[in-house]
Amino acid sequence: MLYYQNQKHVHLSASAVMLGKFDGIHIGHQKLVEVLMQEKRPEDQSVMFTFDLNGFRELAVITEEERRSKAEALGIDVMVVWPFDDDTKHMDPLSFIREILVGQLNASLVVVG
């Protein structure tokens, strides 16, 4: 599994993305993985796009290492841990979709719980 942590310049040729905090990789998150794997195109890399939990540490159920390990065990190809900084916090939703999900990750599918 490819792992990008706190990097804002991740470029993929084709992907299917599930988007969320994934603070515990519970059964609901596992269902998202199932849907992603069923719906993605063969050429798409499966991507777990999440956020750096440092700003949410009091809410985190698992460590970053556990989250990474669980994602890999579920068959995720790429895990992107995006920095949750002021730019991200204040980014317009449409800009996030255009610039990051489509522009950088080339997402053909986005799954959100």
Secondary structure, DSSP 8 states (H G I E B T S, - for coil): -EEEES-S----SSEEEEES--SS--HHHHHHHHHHHHHS-TT-EEEEEEE-GGGGGGG-SS-HHHHHHHHHHTT-SEEEEE---HHHHT--HHHIIIIIIITTT-EEEEEE-
